[in-house]
């Protein structure tokens, strides 16, 4: 009973982490997009652009770190659940694939079919992480360009 309760808690935590891993980037990308549109589409003083782009870069970077940490916790919960499944195996409990990579292995082995799905082998978390780092870098570049504009470089005009 205790192992089943631990498994339930671990799976709930795993699912919560998964939700946060996908919600935080969506919010971050939306905020950074609105920020970039607002500070570069309107006649805003260069100093305000520098401050806003720098704050945006720090925000997106902080959210990227949060996503990485939730991912770390999610992966740990997978190990916890696998250990519980191993302990429950003598009772006839079978393992459940929690990682997409496990499902990809089942598809490759022919145990599971995905008609019409062609991009399932791409590790979407790594794409997401790359996108978040890319947005952070873009905001840093825009902040630098705005800073140079503040000193008369006229890059963003």
Secondary structure, 3 states (H helix, E strand, C coil): CHHHHHHHHHHHHHHHHHHHHHHHHHHHHHHHHHHHHHHHHCCCCHHHHHHHHHHHHHHHHHHHHHHHHHHHHHHHHHHHHHHHHHHHHHHCCCCCCCCHHHHHHHHHCCCCCCCCCCCCCCCHHHHHHHHHHHHHHHHHHHHHHHHHHHCCCCCCC
